Amino acid sequence: MALRPEPTEEEARPRPRLRVLRDIVSPGASLARPARRSPSILQSFNYALEGIIHVLRTQRNMRIHFAIATAVLVLGFAYGVSKLELVALMLAIAFVLIAEMVNTAIEATIDVATTSFDPLAKLAKDIAAGAVLIAAVNAIVIGYLVFLDRLGDPSYRLVNRVRDVPLSLSIIALVVTIIIVIAIKAVSGRGTPLRGGLPSGHAAVAFGGWMALTFVTADYAHRLLVSAISFVMALLVAQTRVESGIHSTLEVIWGAVIGTLVTLVLFQALS
């Protein structure tokens, strides 16, 4: 029986684990990490929708653009715009929304990349905001050209209707609303007459204007549409007061109730 020869000093020395692993793996094999799997089509749509929802939740201007776009589309269907005009409106709306989302993405990227003030970072944000402005102006011009002939005559009748309403009644409603708001702030001791505190003066005036427009356009053919648009604008005013931290939701609600009730009572009693 043959005896196994004693291992030499080189063979007896412990071999490093990486060297052993390299010897085991066949030549030419790669030890790189496996490539990350690309998301499925459904996941890609989910990510895109999450981005849109995030912009709507965090960006006030995006919500304003969406509200205006909705109103424009409602007007388009109400007035029966042609297919080409509808295409122009859709392209203008999409242009504005895309520009706003790109602007938001650029701002977020710059905020992550820079930790202090950088003139170039400010310039990049200003350029992105300028792109949104160009898109918005372009959309306004397209909307004006599309609705010019359709809104000309009804708008003239609406202006005449507003002109026939006693000016003193509108002034009285505005003044009384402001006085009540300031008086309540003085009693509660919260905020200043023009900023903060209970109730919100901006919300009171905005919802008072909505109620006044509702009464002014009572005999107007599109009174419901005018009232709905003014109500949406009042809601946007109230939302900005809450998001800016100037008022709480309760303060804004109280302002809306006061402005609505004061205008309602005055128009019912004096008109």
Buried (B, 14 or more C-beta within 10 A) or exposed (E): EEEEEEEEEEEEEEEEEEEEEEEEEEEEEEEEEEEEEEEEEEEEEEEEEEEEEBBBEEBEBBBBBBBBBEBBBEBBEEBEBEEEBBEBBBEBBEBBBEBBBBBBEBBEEBEEEEEEEEEEBEEBBEEBBEBBEEBBEBBEEBBEEBBEEBBEEBEEBBEEBBEEBEEEBBEBBBEBBBEBBBEBBEEEEBBEEEEBBBBBBBBBBBBBBBBBBBBBBEEBEBBEBBBBBBBBBBBBBBBBBBEEEBBBEEBBBBBBBBBBBBBBEBBEEEE
